[in-house]
Amino acid sequence: MSLIQKLARHFDTAQSEKDYIESVQKSGIFENAIASAYPQTVTARLIREHFTDTDYGKRKKALIVGFDGARADGMLNLVKSRDPKLAVTNENSRLSAICALKEQGGLYLTYAGGEPGDKKTKQDTSTAPGWASILTGVWAREHGVYEMETMNAEYPTALLELARRGISACFYGLWETHFTNTYKGEIETVQKERVPLEYLHCKNENDLHEQLLYAIDADVDCIFGIYEGPDSCGHGIAFTNNNYLYTKSISDCDRCSYELMERIRTRATYDKEDWLILITSDHGGHKTRHGTQNIQDRMTFLASSKKIETL
């Protein structure tokens, strides 16, 4: 039996929903509670509002970073908990993107999978429907992505809406299905309409990171990219904070995001720009899977450079 197989068997126990809720609620690191969590669709709303807000008199810019498969309680390894019984590996590091955003705006609980208890909006807590909901601001009953379908053209992403206004945007990812299925129609629309939106299938995590850095330097207005490490590690071993490789994968995403934020701050035009920075996840997970309505799968997070007003 390989080391990976041994680790997977070791972590093949499901945390109870009660224990999960208790660990999240007692941590005190989130601005809201599970009962008042925002739907993951709020992200698209925040992007749209940011680029229509005329305050400050500065040029609007945005960076949205995805940690694919990062559970909400994964943030306990990045932000110091108020609960002395909860172990943390990172006590509000000055090199943490999540900690920086929490201080600037806030760290919020969000949820995937549709509205709680609503069969009409129910969808799998999976990658394709999750990111589609995050980028369109609607659930699968409207955007049409339940599994591997091509997204409904009647509900474009916030990125395409911006591009149609002449605001440059990009979508950088690693998962092939994004490009061959989910956003296939939108990619064709971009080519047909010749709007400033780039969909780029990156080679690996390092390539993705370099492309995001390049997009910042190249003055792209709205930048979106997805790191895949947590999801890969969760499927390979386990989605749990007891799996040190899973927590490390989230920490790696956090440090990469901090580097992106630092690159933004060094821009010569930074003082004349109004940046919205968001970091979020598409779903959580339990054992080595996700997709269910279990709270470990449903609960996600959203770190924002700006305080989120009540919906």
ChimeraX attribute file (.defattr): number of C-alpha atoms within 10 A of each C-alpha:
attribute: neighborCount
match mode: 1-to-1
recipient: residues
	/A:1	5
	/A:2	7
	/A:3	9
	/A:4	11
	/A:5	11
	/A:6	12
	/A:7	14
	/A:8	20
	/A:9	14
	/A:10	13
	/A:11	18
	/A:12	16
	/A:13	13
	/A:14	14
	/A:15	13
	/A:16	12
	/A:17	12
	/A:18	9
	/A:19	10
	/A:20	14
	/A:21	17
	/A:22	11
	/A:23	17
	/A:24	23
	/A:25	16
	/A:26	16
	/A:27	20
	/A:28	16
	/A:29	24
	/A:30	24
	/A:31	15
	/A:32	16
	/A:33	17
	/A:34	16
	/A:35	7
	/A:36	13
	/A:37	17
	/A:38	24
	/A:39	25
	/A:40	33
	/A:41	22
	/A:42	20
	/A:43	24
	/A:44	20
	/A:45	16
	/A:46	17
	/A:47	23
	/A:48	15
	/A:49	11
	/A:50	18
	/A:51	19
	/A:52	10
	/A:53	10
	/A:54	11
	/A:55	10
	/A:56	10
	/A:57	10
	/A:58	13
	/A:59	16
	/A:60	20
	/A:61	24
	/A:62	21
	/A:63	25
	/A:64	20
	/A:65	25
	/A:66	22
	/A:67	26
	/A:68	24
	/A:69	32
	/A:70	31
	/A:71	32
	/A:72	27
	/A:73	23
	/A:74	24
	/A:75	28
	/A:76	24
	/A:77	20
	/A:78	23
	/A:79	24
	/A:80	21
	/A:81	23
	/A:82	11
	/A:83	14
	/A:84	10
	/A:85	10
	/A:86	14
	/A:87	11
	/A:88	15
	/A:89	14
	/A:90	17
	/A:91	14
	/A:92	19
	/A:93	14
	/A:94	11
	/A:95	15
	/A:96	24
	/A:97	28
	/A:98	30
	/A:99	24
	/A:100	21
	/A:101	22
	/A:102	23
	/A:103	16
	/A:104	14
	/A:105	18
	/A:106	21
	/A:107	29
	/A:108	24
	/A:109	25
	/A:110	27
	/A:111	30
	/A:112	33
	/A:113	29
	/A:114	26
	/A:115	16
	/A:116	13
	/A:117	9
	/A:118	10
	/A:119	9
	/A:120	11
	/A:121	15
	/A:122	18
	/A:123	24
	/A:124	22
	/A:125	27
	/A:126	24
	/A:127	24
	/A:128	24
	/A:129	28
	/A:130	28
	/A:131	25
	/A:132	28
	/A:133	30
	/A:134	24
	/A:135	23
	/A:136	24
	/A:137	25
	/A:138	23
	/A:139	26
	/A:140	25
	/A:141	14
	/A:142	16
	/A:143	23
	/A:144	21
	/A:145	24
	/A:146	22
	/A:147	16
	/A:148	15
	/A:149	17
	/A:150	21
	/A:151	25
	/A:152	17
	/A:153	14
	/A:154	9
	/A:155	19
	/A:156	19
	/A:157	22
	/A:158	21
	/A:159	24
	/A:160	25
	/A:161	17
	/A:162	21
	/A:163	21
	/A:164	16
	/A:165	10
	/A:166	13
	/A:167	19
	/A:168	20
	/A:169	26
	/A:170	22
	/A:171	19
	/A:172	24
	/A:173	26
	/A:174	19
	/A:175	17
	/A:176	11
	/A:177	17
	/A:178	22
	/A:179	20
	/A:180	15
	/A:181	17
	/A:182	25
	/A:183	23
	/A:184	17
	/A:185	17
	/A:186	22
	/A:187	18
	/A:188	11
	/A:189	14
	/A:190	18
	/A:191	13
	/A:192	9
	/A:193	11
	/A:194	11
	/A:195	19
	/A:196	20
	/A:197	25
	/A:198	19
	/A:199	18
	/A:200	17
	/A:201	18
	/A:202	18
	/A:203	11
	/A:204	13
	/A:205	16
	/A:206	12
	/A:207	15
	/A:208	21
	/A:209	22
	/A:210	13
	/A:211	17
	/A:212	24
	/A:213	20
	/A:214	14
	/A:215	19
	/A:216	21
	/A:217	14
	/A:218	9
	/A:219	15
	/A:220	20
	/A:221	22
	/A:222	27
	/A:223	24
	/A:224	21
	/A:225	22
	/A:226	25
	/A:227	29
	/A:228	22
	/A:229	21
	/A:230	29
	/A:231	28
	/A:232	17
	/A:233	22
	/A:234	27
	/A:235	18
	/A:236	18
	/A:237	24
	/A:238	29
	/A:239	33
	/A:240	27
	/A:241	16
	/A:242	11
	/A:243	17
	/A:244	12
	/A:245	19
	/A:246	27
	/A:247	24
	/A:248	18
	/A:249	21
	/A:250	27
	/A:251	23
	/A:252	17
	/A:253	27
	/A:254	23
	/A:255	15
	/A:256	20
	/A:257	27
	/A:258	20
	/A:259	17
	/A:260	20
	/A:261	20
	/A:262	14
	/A:263	14
	/A:264	20
	/A:265	13
	/A:266	11
	/A:267	14
	/A:268	9
	/A:269	11
	/A:270	14
	/A:271	11
	/A:272	13
	/A:273	16
	/A:274	17
	/A:275	22
	/A:276	19
	/A:277	22
	/A:278	24
	/A:279	25
	/A:280	29
	/A:281	30
	/A:282	32
	/A:283	33
	/A:284	34
	/A:285	30
	/A:286	23
	/A:287	20
	/A:288	21
	/A:289	18
	/A:290	23
	/A:291	19
	/A:292	18
	/A:293	18
	/A:294	16
	/A:295	22
	/A:296	27
	/A:297	27
	/A:298	27
	/A:299	30
	/A:300	30
	/A:301	29
	/A:302	26
	/A:303	30
	/A:304	25
	/A:305	20
	/A:306	19
	/A:307	16
	/A:308	17
	/A:309	5
	/A:310	6
	/A:311	6
